[in-house]
Amino acid sequence: MIIAPAMNKQMFENPATQRNLNTLRADQITIWGLCSDQACGENGLGRNALEPEQLQQALQVFFLSLNGLMEKCFNYRRPNI
């Protein structure tokens, strides 16, 4: 599983958010894109560094590699659409 959270500094620093992120990391969930440059001008983690197009591209690469793995391991072929 992959998540790409986007929030402001105050939301990111909230103890509940930190607990949730720590739980996700402990469960080996991939967290993409946190950076510190925020649109509002504040500095602190929370904003997602990936623009929508970059996130879409990263997901496409991820799922294409997953499809290749499925083909190798399970002789799976994605239907031509």
N, CA, C and O atoms as a GROMACS GRO file, in nm:
protein
  324
    1MET      N    1   0.085  -0.116   0.000
    1MET     CA    2   0.000   0.000   0.000
    1MET      C    3   0.090   0.123   0.000
    1MET      O    4   0.198   0.124   0.059
    2ILE      N    5   0.043   0.225  -0.067
    2ILE     CA    6   0.114   0.352  -0.076
    2ILE      C    7   0.018   0.463  -0.036
    2ILE      O    8  -0.099   0.463  -0.076
    3ILE      N    9   0.066   0.557   0.043
    3ILE     CA   10  -0.011   0.678   0.070
    3ILE      C   11   0.073   0.799   0.034
    3ILE      O   12   0.196   0.794   0.038
    4ALA      N   13   0.007   0.907  -0.002
    4ALA     CA   14   0.074   1.032  -0.037
    4ALA      C   15   0.002   1.146   0.036
    4ALA      O   16  -0.076   1.219  -0.026
    5PRO      N   17   0.027   1.161   0.165
    5PRO     CA   18  -0.046   1.261   0.242
    5PRO      C   19  -0.007   1.404   0.203
    5PRO      O   20   0.104   1.430   0.157
    6ALA      N   21  -0.100   1.493   0.223
    6ALA     CA   22  -0.076   1.635   0.200
    6ALA      C   23  -0.153   1.713   0.305
    6ALA      O   24  -0.275   1.700   0.318
    7MET      N   25  -0.082   1.793   0.380
    7MET     CA   26  -0.144   1.870   0.488
    7MET      C   27  -0.054   1.986   0.524
    7MET      O   28   0.058   1.996   0.475
    8ASN      N   29  -0.102   2.074   0.611
    8ASN     CA   30  -0.017   2.183   0.654
    8ASN      C   31   0.067   2.141   0.774
    8ASN      O   32   0.048   2.033   0.830
    9LYS      N   33   0.158   2.226   0.812
    9LYS     CA   34   0.253   2.197   0.920
    9LYS      C   35   0.182   2.161   1.051
    9LYS      O   36   0.220   2.066   1.119
   10GLN      N   37   0.079   2.238   1.086
   10GLN     CA   38   0.009   2.214   1.213
   10GLN      C   39  -0.060   2.078   1.212
   10GLN      O   40  -0.057   2.006   1.313
   11MET      N   41  -0.122   2.042   1.103
   11MET     CA   42  -0.187   1.911   1.093
   11MET      C   43  -0.083   1.799   1.102
   11MET      O   44  -0.105   1.699   1.171
   12PHE      N   45   0.030   1.817   1.033
   12PHE     CA   46   0.134   1.715   1.033
   12PHE      C   47   0.192   1.695   1.173
   12PHE      O   48   0.222   1.582   1.212
   13GLU      N   49   0.208   1.805   1.247
   13GLU     CA   50   0.269   1.796   1.380
   13GLU      C   51   0.173   1.747   1.488
   13GLU      O   52   0.216   1.719   1.600
   14ASN      N   53   0.046   1.736   1.456
   14ASN     CA   54  -0.052   1.690   1.553
   14ASN      C   55  -0.014   1.550   1.603
   14ASN      O   56   0.017   1.462   1.523
   15PRO      N   57  -0.018   1.528   1.735
   15PRO     CA   58   0.020   1.396   1.789
   15PRO      C   59  -0.058   1.280   1.729
   15PRO      O   60  -0.003   1.172   1.709
   16ALA      N   61  -0.186   1.300   1.700
   16ALA     CA   62  -0.266   1.193   1.641
   16ALA      C   63  -0.214   1.158   1.502
   16ALA      O   64  -0.205   1.040   1.466
   17THR      N   65  -0.179   1.259   1.423
   17THR     CA   66  -0.124   1.235   1.290
   17THR      C   67   0.008   1.160   1.302
   17THR      O   68   0.032   1.065   1.227
   18GLN      N   69   0.093   1.201   1.394
   18GLN     CA   70   0.222   1.134   1.412
   18GLN      C   71   0.204   0.987   1.455
   18GLN      O   72   0.275   0.899   1.406
   19ARG      N   73   0.109   0.962   1.544
   19ARG     CA   74   0.081   0.823   1.584
   19ARG      C   75   0.035   0.741   1.464
   19ARG      O   76   0.080   0.628   1.444
   20ASN      N   77  -0.054   0.799   1.384
   20ASN     CA   78  -0.105   0.728   1.267
   20ASN      C   79   0.006   0.700   1.166
   20ASN      O   80   0.014   0.590   1.111
   21LEU      N   81   0.092   0.798   1.141
   21LEU     CA   82   0.203   0.778   1.048
   21LEU      C   83   0.299   0.673   1.100
   21LEU      O   84   0.348   0.590   1.024
   22ASN      N   85   0.327   0.674   1.230
   22ASN     CA   86   0.415   0.573   1.289
   22ASN      C   87   0.355   0.434   1.276
   22ASN      O   88   0.426   0.338   1.249
   23THR      N   89   0.224   0.423   1.294
   23THR     CA   90   0.157   0.294   1.278
   23THR      C   91   0.168   0.247   1.133
   23THR      O   92   0.197   0.130   1.107
   24LEU      N   93   0.146   0.338   1.039
   24LEU     CA   94   0.157   0.303   0.898
   24LEU      C   95   0.299   0.257   0.863
   24LEU      O   96   0.316   0.158   0.792
   25ARG      N   97   0.399   0.329   0.912
   25ARG     CA   98   0.538   0.289   0.887
   25ARG      C   99   0.567   0.152   0.947
   25ARG      O  100   0.630   0.068   0.883
   26ALA      N  101   0.521   0.130   1.070
   26ALA     CA  102   0.542   0.000   1.136
   26ALA      C  103   0.476  -0.112   1.057
   26ALA      O  104   0.525  -0.225   1.058
   27ASP      N  105   0.366  -0.083   0.990
   27ASP     CA  106   0.296  -0.182   0.907
   27ASP      C  107   0.354  -0.188   0.766
   27ASP      O  108   0.297  -0.253   0.678
   28GLN      N  109   0.468  -0.121   0.745
   28GLN     CA  110   0.540  -0.120   0.618
   28GLN      C  111   0.460  -0.059   0.503
   28GLN      O  112   0.471  -0.102   0.388
   29ILE      N  113   0.380   0.041   0.535
   29ILE     CA  114   0.309   0.118   0.432
   29ILE      C  115   0.407   0.222   0.378
   29ILE      O  116   0.476   0.289   0.454
   30THR      N  117   0.413   0.234   0.247
   30THR     CA  118   0.501   0.331   0.185
   30THR      C  119   0.437   0.470   0.190
   30THR      O  120   0.321   0.487   0.155
   31ILE      N  121   0.515   0.568   0.235
   31ILE     CA  122   0.467   0.707   0.244
   31ILE      C  123   0.549   0.789   0.146
   31ILE      O  124   0.671   0.800   0.159
   32TRP      N  125   0.481   0.847   0.048
   32TRP     CA  126   0.548   0.923  -0.056
   32TRP      C  127   0.534   1.074  -0.035
   32TRP      O  128   0.427   1.123   0.003
   33GLY      N  129   0.642   1.144  -0.060
   33GLY     CA  130   0.638   1.285  -0.093
   33GLY      C  131   0.636   1.392   0.012
   33GLY      O  132   0.610   1.507  -0.022
   34LEU      N  133   0.660   1.363   0.139
   34LEU     CA  134   0.656   1.472   0.237
   34LEU      C  135   0.774   1.566   0.220
   34LEU      O  136   0.888   1.522   0.205
   35CYS      N  137   0.747   1.695   0.221
   35CYS     CA  138   0.853   1.795   0.215
   35CYS      C  139   0.815   1.914   0.302
   35CYS      O  140   0.708   1.916   0.362
   36SER      N  141   0.903   2.011   0.308
   36SER     CA  142   0.882   2.120   0.403
   36SER      C  143   0.841   2.254   0.341
   36SER      O  144   0.805   2.345   0.415
   37ASP      N  145   0.844   2.267   0.211
   37ASP     CA  146   0.804   2.394   0.149
   37ASP      C  147   0.654   2.392   0.127
   37ASP      O  148   0.602   2.314   0.046
   38GLN      N  149   0.582   2.480   0.199
   38GLN     CA  150   0.437   2.479   0.190
   38GLN      C  151   0.386   2.597   0.109
   38GLN      O  152   0.448   2.703   0.104
   39ALA      N  153   0.273   2.576   0.046
   39ALA     CA  154   0.215   2.679  -0.041
   39ALA      C  155   0.184   2.807   0.035
   39ALA      O  156   0.191   2.916  -0.022
   40CYS      N  157   0.151   2.796   0.164
   40CYS     CA  158   0.116   2.913   0.243
   40CYS      C  159   0.239   2.994   0.285
   40CYS      O  160   0.226   3.102   0.343
   41GLY      N  161   0.359   2.941   0.255
   41GLY     CA  162   0.482   3.011   0.289
   41GLY      C  163   0.546   2.962   0.418
   41GLY      O  164   0.660   2.998   0.447
   42GLU      N  165   0.475   2.882   0.496
   42GLU     CA  166   0.533   2.827   0.618
   42GLU      C  167   0.634   2.719   0.582
   42GLU      O  168   0.633   2.663   0.472
   43ASN      N  169   0.722   2.691   0.677
   43ASN     CA  170   0.822   2.588   0.657
   43ASN      C  171   0.803   2.481   0.762
   43ASN      O  172   0.806   2.509   0.881
   44GLY      N  173   0.783   2.359   0.719
   44GLY     CA  174   0.764   2.246   0.808
   44GLY      C  175   0.701   2.132   0.731
   44GLY      O  176   0.627   2.155   0.635
   45LEU      N  177   0.729   2.009   0.772
   45LEU     CA  178   0.679   1.894   0.699
   45LEU      C  179   0.527   1.892   0.691
   45LEU      O  180   0.457   1.943   0.779
   46GLY      N  181   0.479   1.833   0.585
   46GLY     CA  182   0.335   1.819   0.565
   46GLY      C  183   0.296   1.821   0.419
   46GLY      O  184   0.219   1.736   0.373
   47ARG      N  185   0.347   1.917   0.346
   47ARG     CA  186   0.313   1.928   0.205
   47ARG      C  187   0.365   1.807   0.130
   47ARG      O  188   0.471   1.755   0.163
   48ASN      N  189   0.291   1.764   0.031
   48ASN     CA  190   0.339   1.656  -0.053
   48ASN      C  191   0.426   1.715  -0.163
   48ASN      O  192   0.383   1.805  -0.236
   49ALA      N  193   0.547   1.665  -0.175
   49ALA     CA  194   0.643   1.718  -0.272
   49ALA      C  195   0.606   1.685  -0.415
   49ALA      O  196   0.654   1.750  -0.508
   50LEU      N  197   0.521   1.585  -0.433
   50LEU     CA  198   0.486   1.543  -0.568
   50LEU      C  199   0.366   1.623  -0.618
   50LEU      O  200   0.262   1.628  -0.554
   51GLU      N  201   0.384   1.684  -0.733
   51GLU     CA  202   0.272   1.750  -0.799
   51GLU      C  203   0.180   1.640  -0.853
   51GLU      O  204   0.224   1.526  -0.870
   52PRO      N  205   0.054   1.671  -0.881
   52PRO     CA  206  -0.039   1.566  -0.927
   52PRO      C  207   0.014   1.485  -1.045
   52PRO      O  208  -0.003   1.363  -1.048
   53GLU      N  209   0.076   1.550  -1.141
   53GLU     CA  210   0.129   1.478  -1.257
   53GLU      C  211   0.242   1.385  -1.216
   53GLU      O  212   0.252   1.274  -1.268
   54GLN      N  213   0.326   1.430  -1.123
   54GLN     CA  214   0.436   1.346  -1.076
   54GLN      C  215   0.384   1.225  -0.998
   54GLN      O  216   0.436   1.114  -1.011
   55LEU      N  217   0.282   1.247  -0.919
   55LEU     CA  218   0.221   1.138  -0.842
   55LEU      C  219   0.160   1.035  -0.938
   55LEU      O  220   0.176   0.915  -0.919
   56GLN      N  221   0.090   1.083  -1.039
   56GLN     CA  222   0.030   0.993  -1.137
   56GLN      C  223   0.139   0.912  -1.208
   56GLN      O  224   0.124   0.791  -1.227
   57GLN      N  225   0.247   0.977  -1.245
   57GLN     CA  226   0.356   0.909  -1.313
   57GLN      C  227   0.422   0.804  -1.222
   57GLN      O  228   0.451   0.693  -1.266
   58ALA      N  229   0.444   0.839  -1.096
   58ALA     CA  230   0.504   0.746  -1.000
   58ALA      C  231   0.414   0.624  -0.980
   58ALA      O  232   0.463   0.512  -0.970
   59LEU      N  233   0.284   0.647  -0.973
   59LEU     CA  234   0.190   0.536  -0.957
   59LEU      C  235   0.189   0.446  -1.080
   59LEU      O  236   0.182   0.324  -1.068
   60GLN      N  237   0.196   0.506  -1.198
   60GLN     CA  238   0.200   0.426  -1.320
   60GLN      C  239   0.324   0.337  -1.322
   60GLN      O  240   0.315   0.219  -1.356
   61VAL      N  241   0.439   0.393  -1.287
   61VAL     CA  242   0.563   0.315  -1.283
   61VAL      C  243   0.551   0.203  -1.182
   61VAL      O  244   0.590   0.090  -1.209
   62PHE      N  245   0.496   0.234  -1.064
   62PHE     CA  246   0.479   0.133  -0.960
   62PHE      C  247   0.391   0.019  -1.009
   62PHE      O  248   0.428  -0.098  -0.995
   63PHE      N  249   0.275   0.052  -1.064
   63PHE     CA  250   0.183  -0.053  -1.106
   63PHE      C  251   0.232  -0.130  -1.228
   63PHE      O  252   0.204  -0.250  -1.241
   64LEU      N  253   0.306  -0.065  -1.317
   64LEU     CA  254   0.365  -0.138  -1.429
   64LEU      C  255   0.469  -0.237  -1.380
   64LEU      O  256   0.477  -0.349  -1.431
   65SER      N  257   0.549  -0.198  -1.280
   65SER     CA  258   0.647  -0.291  -1.225
   65SER      C  259   0.576  -0.404  -1.152
   65SER      O  260   0.622  -0.518  -1.156
   66LEU      N  261   0.467  -0.374  -1.086
   66LEU     CA  262   0.389  -0.478  -1.017
   66LEU      C  263   0.331  -0.576  -1.120
   66LEU      O  264   0.332  -0.697  -1.097
   67ASN      N  265   0.282  -0.523  -1.230
   67ASN     CA  266   0.227  -0.609  -1.335
   67ASN      C  267   0.336  -0.702  -1.389
   67ASN      O  268   0.310  -0.819  -1.413
   68GLY      N  269   0.457  -0.649  -1.407
   68GLY     CA  270   0.568  -0.733  -1.454
   68GLY      C  271   0.600  -0.842  -1.354
   68GLY      O  272   0.630  -0.955  -1.393
   69LEU      N  273   0.596  -0.811  -1.227
   69LEU     CA  274   0.620  -0.911  -1.122
   69LEU      C  275   0.511  -1.018  -1.125
   69LEU      O  276   0.540  -1.137  -1.112
   70MET      N  277   0.387  -0.975  -1.141
   70MET     CA  278   0.276  -1.070  -1.146
   70MET      C  279   0.292  -1.164  -1.266
   70MET      O  280   0.264  -1.283  -1.256
   71GLU      N  281   0.336  -1.109  -1.380
   71GLU     CA  282   0.356  -1.192  -1.498
   71GLU      C  283   0.463  -1.298  -1.470
   71GLU      O  284   0.447  -1.414  -1.510
   72LYS      N  285   0.571  -1.259  -1.403
   72LYS     CA  286   0.680  -1.352  -1.376
   72LYS      C  287   0.639  -1.458  -1.274
   72LYS      O  288   0.670  -1.576  -1.291
   73CYS      N  289   0.570  -1.417  -1.169
   73CYS     CA  290   0.540  -1.508  -1.059
   73CYS      C  291   0.417  -1.594  -1.083
   73CYS      O  292   0.412  -1.709  -1.039
   74PHE      N  293   0.318  -1.541  -1.150
   74PHE     CA  294   0.190  -1.609  -1.160
   74PHE      C  295   0.146  -1.636  -1.304
   74PHE      O  296   0.034  -1.681  -1.328
   75ASN      N  297   0.235  -1.607  -1.398
   75ASN     CA  298   0.200  -1.621  -1.538
   75ASN      C  299   0.072  -1.542  -1.569
   75ASN      O  300  -0.014  -1.587  -1.644
   76TYR      N  301   0.062  -1.424  -1.509
   76TYR     CA  302  -0.054  -1.336  -1.524
   76TYR      C  303  -0.031  -1.245  -1.644
   76TYR      O  304   0.079  -1.193  -1.662
   77ARG      N  305  -0.132  -1.227  -1.722
   77ARG     CA  306  -0.127  -1.132  -1.834
   77ARG      C  307  -0.243  -1.035  -1.820
   77ARG      O  308  -0.359  -1.075  -1.809
   78ARG      N  309  -0.210  -0.906  -1.820
   78ARG     CA  310  -0.314  -0.804  -1.814
   78ARG      C  311  -0.390  -0.803  -1.946
   78ARG      O  312  -0.328  -0.805  -2.053
   79PRO      N  313  -0.522  -0.800  -1.940
   79PRO     CA  314  -0.599  -0.797  -2.066
   79PRO      C  315  -0.572  -0.670  -2.145
   79PRO      O  316  -0.555  -0.562  -2.087
   80ASN      N  317  -0.570  -0.682  -2.276
   80ASN     CA  318  -0.555  -0.564  -2.362
   80ASN      C  319  -0.687  -0.491  -2.367
   80ASN      O  320  -0.791  -0.549  -2.401
   81ILE      N  321  -0.683  -0.364  -2.332
   81ILE     CA  322  -0.806  -0.285  -2.330
   81ILE      C  323  -0.795  -0.175  -2.434
   81ILE      O  324  -0.888  -0.096  -2.450
   0.00000   0.00000   0.00000
